[in-house]
Amino acid sequence: MHGFLSFATVWVLGSMASAMDWERLPSLPDDHGYAGSFAGVSHESLIVAGGTNFPREKPWEGGQKVWYDGIYALDSPEGKWQRVGRLPCPNGYGVSVTTSSGFVLIGGGDAKQHFDSVFRLELHHGQIVTEALPALPQPCAFMAGAVDADHIYLTGGIRHPADTQAMPYTWMLDRKAPSRGWQVLPACPGKPRILAQMAVLDGVLYLFGGAALHPGKDGKAVREWLQDAWRFSDREGWSPLAKAPHAIVAAPSPLLTTSGKIWIFGGDDGQRVDFEPKSKHPGFPQRTLSYDFIRNQWMSESSLPFSLVTTPLVPWRGRWVVPGGESRPGMRSTDVWWCQRP
């Protein structure tokens, strides 16, 4: 367990750190790019699967979102993306994590339904091989997830695309005893949320931000951007942490840790939600935050060369990869970025 100096809901910003060395990898092989994709690593290849985009008109023009099932692999930083298979069905906005035994895809959904499916995916001699894992207790998408050596954790999300309130559940799958299925952990005392960010270190969960949902006057979900932060351990339960300096929604995740810090690259802070005209939206914040889990402090770090949300953060070849995502509302990107771990 890590000792904290304080659990008071304050935040401290430090001086700007030197810029992280972000570089481009080969772009995703699509005209538009994807948001809500799954991504991970199998046998040293980087994998991106599924996701959504608006291939014709944009949403403010009445365009319809399309879900995809393609699976693409990049075998080396100098290589080319290859289409290597298809998901069981078009899927997006679930959680994906890379484990020692393969790349795991969890939940997600399409325009009509969300899924409870969980499966391990491997790229073996150029062929996609899948293995079913225990299904979720309920269908779920837009949740947060994290993985350590022995467990996969999930929290929040919604059961159905039309839901106007997020689910409060926190679930855990013991990778050493998967036959026990997903176990229900105590719910976070904060508001149920979607598109939060989560990390796990030494058996301690860290949960940051996301958006709470409420029914609007038209019966559709209205988002409330959150900047609260929490930690959970079996021994101590849930405890509040210092609030982030601003709301953080849909940043590339699961979050990764190093040198006593948890890193957050970008995310939507909700400040431009009503920006008009939508076709001229300048994009999401291009800033890096770190959370020092020893001192319970937030630090402002280097700026980003990209503005990408609703996309995974993947450890690959000793670096961190952000593969595509939503660059501004309704717009996707084919850009793939990576950086050396700080």
C-alpha positions in Angstrom: 0.0 0.0 0.0 1.1 3.5 -0.7 1.0 6.1 2.1 -0.7 9.4 1.4 0.1 12.7 3.0 -3.5 13.8 2.7 -6.8 12.9 1.2 -8.0 16.5 1.1 -9.7 17.5 -2.1 -7.1 20.0 -3.1 -4.8 20.1 -6.1 -1.3 21.4 -6.7 0.1 22.3 -10.1 3.8 22.1 -10.7 6.0 23.7 -13.3 5.8 22.6 -16.9 8.0 19.6 -17.6 10.1 19.3 -20.7 8.1 18.1 -23.8 7.7 14.4 -24.2 9.1 13.0 -27.4 6.0 12.0 -29.3 6.5 10.5 -32.7 4.2 9.3 -35.5 3.7 5.7 -36.4 2.2 4.6 -39.7 -1.4 5.9 -40.0 -4.4 3.7 -39.7 -5.5 2.3 -43.1 -8.8 4.1 -43.3 -10.0 7.4 -44.9 -11.5 8.7 -41.7 -10.0 6.9 -38.7 -11.9 5.5 -35.8 -13.0 6.4 -32.3 -14.0 3.8 -29.6 -11.7 1.2 -31.0 -10.1 -1.7 -29.0 -6.4 -1.9 -29.1 -3.7 -4.1 -27.6 -0.6 -6.2 -28.3 -0.4 -9.8 -29.4 2.9 -11.6 -30.1 4.7 -8.2 -30.3 2.2 -6.9 -32.9 0.1 -3.8 -32.2 -3.6 -4.5 -32.9 -6.5 -2.1 -33.4 -10.0 -3.5 -33.8 -13.5 -2.1 -34.3 -14.5 1.4 -33.6 -16.8 4.0 -35.2 -16.8 7.0 -37.5 -19.0 9.2 -39.6 -18.1 8.2 -43.2 -20.5 10.7 -44.9 -22.2 13.7 -43.3 -21.0 14.8 -39.9 -23.4 14.6 -36.9 -24.3 18.3 -37.1 -25.3 17.7 -40.8 -27.5 14.8 -39.8 -24.9 12.1 -40.5 -25.2 8.6 -39.0 -22.4 7.0 -37.0 -21.2 3.6 -38.4 -19.7 0.8 -36.3 -16.9 -1.5 -37.7 -15.5 -5.0 -37.2 -12.1 -4.8 -38.9 -9.0 -6.0 -37.1 -5.6 -4.4 -38.1 -2.1 -5.3 -37.1 1.2 -3.5 -37.2 4.1 -5.9 -36.7 6.9 -3.3 -36.3 7.2 0.5 -36.1 8.6 0.5 -39.6 5.9 -1.8 -41.0 2.5 -1.3 -42.6 -0.9 -1.9 -41.1 -2.5 -5.2 -42.4 -6.1 -6.2 -42.1 -5.9 -9.6 -40.4 -9.5 -10.5 -39.5 -12.9 -9.4 -38.2 -14.5 -9.1 -34.8 -17.6 -11.3 -34.2 -19.7 -8.2 -35.0 -19.2 -4.4 -35.3 -18.2 -3.1 -31.9 -17.0 0.0 -30.1 -16.6 1.8 -26.8 -15.7 -1.2 -24.7 -12.5 -1.7 -22.7 -9.4 -3.4 -24.0 -6.3 -4.5 -22.0 -3.1 -6.3 -22.8 -2.2 -9.1 -20.5 0.7 -11.6 -20.4 -1.5 -14.1 -22.2 -3.0 -11.9 -24.8 -5.2 -8.9 -25.7 -8.6 -8.9 -24.0 -11.7 -7.2 -25.4 -14.5 -6.4 -23.0 -18.1 -5.4 -23.7 -18.8 -2.5 -26.0 -21.7 -2.2 -28.3 -23.3 -0.7 -31.4 -26.1 1.7 -32.1 -28.9 -0.7 -30.9 -27.4 -2.7 -28.1 -24.4 -3.2 -25.7 -22.6 -6.5 -25.2 -21.6 -8.6 -22.2 -19.0 -10.6 -24.2 -15.4 -10.9 -23.1 -12.8 -12.7 -25.1 -9.0 -13.0 -25.5 -7.7 -12.3 -29.0 -4.3 -13.4 -30.4 -2.6 -13.0 -33.7 -1.0 -16.3 -34.2 1.1 -16.8 -37.4 -1.0 -14.2 -39.2 -4.3 -15.7 -38.1 -6.7 -14.3 -35.5 -7.5 -16.8 -32.7 -10.1 -16.0 -30.0 -11.0 -17.6 -26.6 -14.1 -16.7 -24.7 -13.8 -15.5 -21.1 -16.6 -15.1 -18.5 -19.2 -12.8 -19.7 -19.9 -9.5 -17.8 -22.7 -9.5 -15.2 -24.6 -7.1 -17.5 -24.0 -5.6 -21.0 -21.8 -2.6 -20.7 -20.1 0.1 -22.8 -18.3 3.4 -22.1 -16.9 2.0 -18.9 -13.4 2.5 -17.4 -11.0 -0.4 -17.1 -7.5 -1.4 -15.8 -5.4 -4.5 -15.5 -2.5 -5.7 -13.3 -0.7 -9.0 -13.2 -3.6 -10.9 -11.7 -6.9 -9.0 -12.2 -8.9 -7.0 -14.6 -11.1 -4.2 -13.2 -14.1 -2.3 -14.6 -16.3 0.5 -13.3 -19.2 2.6 -14.6 -20.6 2.5 -18.1 -24.1 2.1 -19.4 -26.1 -1.0 -20.1 -28.0 0.3 -23.1 -27.3 3.0 -25.7 -30.3 5.0 -24.6 -29.6 4.9 -20.9 -29.8 8.3 -19.0 -27.9 7.1 -15.9 -24.6 5.3 -15.6 -24.2 2.0 -13.7 -22.6 2.2 -10.3 -20.9 -1.2 -10.4 -17.2 -2.0 -10.0 -16.3 -5.5 -11.2 -13.2 -7.6 -11.0 -12.1 -10.7 -12.8 -9.3 -12.9 -11.2 -7.2 -14.0 -14.2 -5.8 -16.9 -12.1 -9.4 -18.1 -11.4 -11.5 -17.0 -14.3 -14.1 -19.7 -13.7 -15.3 -17.7 -10.7 -16.5 -15.0 -13.1 -16.7 -11.3 -12.5 -16.9 -10.4 -8.8 -18.8 -7.4 -7.6 -16.6 -4.9 -5.6 -18.0 -2.1 -3.5 -19.4 0.8 -5.5 -17.5 4.1 -5.7 -19.2 6.7 -3.4 -19.0 9.3 -6.2 -21.5 9.7 -8.9 -21.9 6.8 -11.4 -20.1 7.7 -14.6 -19.1 6.9 -18.1 -15.8 7.6 -19.9 -13.8 7.8 -16.8 -10.1 7.0 -16.5 -8.7 4.2 -14.3 -5.3 2.8 -13.3 -4.3 0.0 -10.9 -1.0 -0.4 -9.1 -0.1 -2.9 -6.4 -3.7 -3.9 -6.0 -4.9 -0.3 -5.5 -7.4 1.2 -8.0 -7.4 4.8 -9.0 -10.4 6.4 -10.7 -10.5 9.9 -12.2 -13.2 12.0 -13.7 -15.6 10.9 -16.4 -19.1 12.1 -16.9 -22.3 11.5 -14.9 -25.5 11.2 -16.8 -28.9 12.8 -16.2 -32.2 12.7 -18.2 -32.7 15.9 -20.1 -36.0 17.6 -21.0 -36.1 15.6 -24.3 -35.5 12.3 -22.4 -32.0 12.0 -23.7 -28.9 11.8 -21.5 -27.2 15.0 -20.5 -23.6 14.8 -19.3 -22.1 16.3 -16.2 -18.3 16.6 -16.5 -16.5 15.4 -13.4 -13.1 16.2 -11.9 -13.2 14.1 -8.7 -10.7 11.4 -8.0 -10.8 8.2 -5.9 -8.7 5.3 -4.8 -9.9 1.8 -3.7 -8.2 -1.1 -1.9 -9.6 -4.2 -0.3 -8.4 -3.2 3.1 -9.5 0.5 3.1 -12.3 0.6 0.6 -12.9 3.8 -1.4 -11.3 7.1 -0.4 -11.4 10.5 -2.1 -8.3 12.0 -3.6 -7.3 15.6 -4.6 -9.6 16.8 -7.3 -8.1 17.2 -10.8 -7.6 20.8 -11.9 -10.4 20.4 -14.4 -12.8 17.8 -15.6 -11.3 14.8 -17.5 -13.5 12.7 -19.8 -12.5 10.0 -22.3 -8.7 10.5 -22.2 -6.7 7.6 -23.7 -6.9 4.7 -21.3 -6.3 2.5 -19.3 -4.0 4.9 -17.7 -0.3 3.9 -17.3 2.0 4.5 -14.4 5.7 5.2 -13.9 8.0 6.8 -11.4 5.3 7.3 -8.7 2.9 9.0 -11.2 -0.2 8.2 -13.2 -0.3 9.9 -16.6 -3.3 11.4 -18.3 -2.9 12.6 -21.9 -5.6 15.1 -22.9 -9.2 14.3 -22.4 -12.3 16.4 -22.8 -12.8 19.1 -20.1 -16.3 20.1 -21.2 -15.3 23.7 -21.8 -16.1 23.6 -25.5 -19.2 21.5 -25.4 -21.4 24.3 -26.8 -18.9 25.6 -29.3 -20.3 26.9 -32.5 -20.1 26.4 -35.4 -19.4 22.8 -34.7 -17.5 22.5 -38.0 -14.9 24.9 -36.6 -14.4 23.2 -33.3 -10.7 23.6 -32.3 -10.4 20.2 -30.7 -9.9 18.9 -27.3 -7.3 20.1 -24.8 -3.7 19.2 -25.7 -2.2 19.0 -22.3 -0.7 16.3 -20.1 -1.4 15.9 -16.4 0.2 13.5 -14.0 -1.1 12.5 -10.6 1.5 11.8 -7.9 -0.1 9.0 -5.8 2.5 9.4 -3.0 1.9 13.1 -2.4 -1.7 13.2 -3.6 -0.9 16.0 -6.0 -1.7 16.9 -9.6 1.1 18.2 -11.8 0.9 20.0 -15.1 3.3 18.4 -17.6 4.1 18.9 -21.3 1.7 19.7 -24.0 0.6 17.2 -26.6 1.0 17.3 -30.4 -2.5 15.7 -30.8 -6.0 16.1 -29.5 -7.5 12.5 -29.3 -10.2 11.1 -27.0 -12.2 7.8 -26.8 -9.2 5.8 -27.8 -7.0 3.3 -25.9 -3.5 3.8 -24.4 -1.4 0.8 -25.2 2.1 -0.2 -23.9 4.1 -1.5 -26.9 7.9 -2.1 -27.3 8.7 -0.1 -24.2 6.7 2.9 -25.3 3.1 4.2 -25.0 0.8 4.3 -28.1 -2.3 6.3 -28.8 -3.9 4.8 -31.9 -6.3 7.2 -33.6 -9.4 8.4 -31.8 -11.8 11.4 -31.9 -9.9 14.6 -32.7 -12.9 16.9 -32.2 -16.7 16.1 -32.0 -17.8 14.0 -34.9 -14.2 13.9 -36.4 -11.9 10.9 -36.2 -8.1 10.7 -36.9 -6.0 8.1 -38.6 -2.9 9.3 -36.7 -1.1 6.9 -34.5 1.3 8.4 -31.9 3.9 6.9 -29.5 6.3 8.2 -27.0 9.1 6.9 -24.7 7.9 6.4 -21.2 8.8 9.4 -19.0 
